[in-house]
Amino acid sequence: SMQCFPSLVLALSSLLGGLALLQLSLHLRVPSRYGKHEERLCRARGRLPARCAWFLQELPSFLVPALLLALRSPPRLEPLGSRLLCCLFCWHYFYRTFIYPFFTRGRPFPLQLLFFGMLFCIYNGFLQGYYLIYCAEYPNNWCTDIRFTSGLLLFLLGMGINIHSDLLLRQLRKPGEVTYKIPQGGLFTYVSGANYFGEIVEWFGFAIATWSLPAFAFAFFTLCCIGPRAYHHHRYYLKTFTDYPKSRKALVPFIF
């Protein structure tokens, strides 16, 4: 049976924090080259259809913790403890793996970025699952703790914003279209990156609910990874559409 090694959790969490800072330094000025930011010269290289690429990339984040949970012997049955928190993580990635890809209408995805995305999902899926299933210990009354309740509400709010924003983006295109249009409705009324804002809120909620270093490291990574992308989306819209609402912010309403 697998055992908990706190030093491994600390090392993997610290590395994740370092990767977050690396992402921020690489893409603060230059966006990651896929979707609307993909250069024409790159489009001839190997790519997969968006639906297939998103499915393959997100699958490890669901599969790895699910397998760790299934292999845990004896099973952990604390009331609303580690198992429920792990299920929240798996719930997000069940949606991202088995539902979102089959409705997306994005452009074909570069194989190189897909490879690195899969590696990250294996890494982070193992870190979050390993900590929650083999290391974390929560008291029986954790479900009434302010950290759990407030974190869970933020997680659900963020996931709702993320899914609703994805739906609004999907409705912008008819089947077969690849042109970009101005997002309308929902939180897009206030920010260009409403879907990214929702995901950032979701993972910071998860971090508060779990109150763990791995989860906070992942939330920080999410912020450093998709925060700059929201900023570059905002600049793209302002540059491309002369009628783009000037009152919109990039990521956070009324601030950024």
HUZI-V507221 format. One record per backbone hydrogen bond with DSSP energy under -1.0 kcal/mol. NH is the residue of the N-H (numbers start at 1). CO is the residue of the C=O. If there is no record, write none. Layout:
nh->NH co->CO
nh->NH co->CO
//
This chain:
nh->8 co->5
nh->9 co->5
nh->10 co->6
nh->11 co->7
nh->12 co->8
nh->13 co->9
nh->14 co->10
nh->15 co->11
nh->16 co->12
nh->17 co->13
nh->18 co->14
nh->19 co->15
nh->20 co->16
nh->21 co->17
nh->22 co->18
nh->23 co->19
nh->24 co->20
nh->25 co->21
nh->26 co->22
nh->27 co->23
nh->28 co->24
nh->34 co->32
nh->37 co->34
nh->38 co->35
nh->42 co->39
nh->45 co->42
nh->48 co->109
nh->53 co->49
nh->54 co->50
nh->55 co->51
nh->56 co->52
nh->57 co->53
nh->58 co->54
nh->59 co->55
nh->62 co->59
nh->63 co->59
nh->64 co->60
nh->66 co->62
nh->67 co->63
nh->68 co->64
nh->69 co->65
nh->70 co->66
nh->71 co->67
nh->81 co->78
nh->85 co->81
nh->86 co->82
nh->87 co->83
nh->88 co->84
nh->89 co->85
nh->90 co->86
nh->91 co->87
nh->92 co->88
nh->93 co->89
nh->94 co->90
nh->95 co->91
nh->96 co->92
nh->97 co->93
nh->98 co->94
nh->99 co->95
nh->100 co->95
nh->103 co->100
nh->104 co->100
nh->109 co->48
nh->111 co->46
nh->114 co->110
nh->115 co->111
nh->116 co->112
nh->117 co->113
nh->118 co->114
nh->119 co->115
nh->120 co->116
nh->121 co->117
nh->122 co->118
nh->123 co->119
nh->124 co->120
nh->125 co->121
nh->126 co->122
nh->127 co->123
nh->128 co->124
nh->129 co->125
nh->130 co->126
nh->131 co->127
nh->132 co->128
nh->133 co->129
nh->134 co->130
nh->135 co->131
nh->136 co->131
nh->142 co->139
nh->144 co->141
nh->145 co->142
nh->149 co->145
nh->150 co->146
nh->151 co->147
nh->152 co->148
nh->153 co->149
nh->154 co->150
nh->155 co->151
nh->156 co->152
nh->157 co->153
nh->158 co->154
nh->159 co->155
nh->160 co->156
nh->161 co->157
nh->162 co->158
nh->163 co->159
nh->164 co->160
nh->165 co->161
nh->166 co->162
nh->167 co->163
nh->168 co->164
nh->169 co->165
nh->170 co->166
nh->171 co->167
nh->172 co->169
nh->173 co->170
nh->177 co->174
nh->188 co->185
nh->189 co->186
nh->190 co->187
nh->191 co->187
nh->192 co->249
nh->193 co->250
nh->197 co->193
nh->198 co->194
nh->199 co->195
nh->200 co->196
nh->201 co->197
nh->202 co->198
nh->203 co->199
nh->204 co->200
nh->205 co->201
nh->206 co->202
nh->207 co->203
nh->208 co->204
nh->209 co->205
nh->210 co->206
nh->211 co->207
nh->216 co->212
nh->217 co->213
nh->218 co->214
nh->219 co->215
nh->220 co->216
nh->221 co->217
nh->222 co->218
nh->223 co->219
nh->224 co->220
nh->225 co->221
nh->226 co->222
nh->227 co->223
nh->230 co->226
nh->231 co->227
nh->232 co->228
nh->233 co->229
nh->234 co->230
nh->235 co->231
nh->236 co->232
nh->237 co->233
nh->238 co->234
nh->239 co->235
nh->240 co->236
nh->241 co->237
nh->244 co->241
nh->249 co->190
nh->250 co->256
nh->255 co->252
nh->256 co->252
//
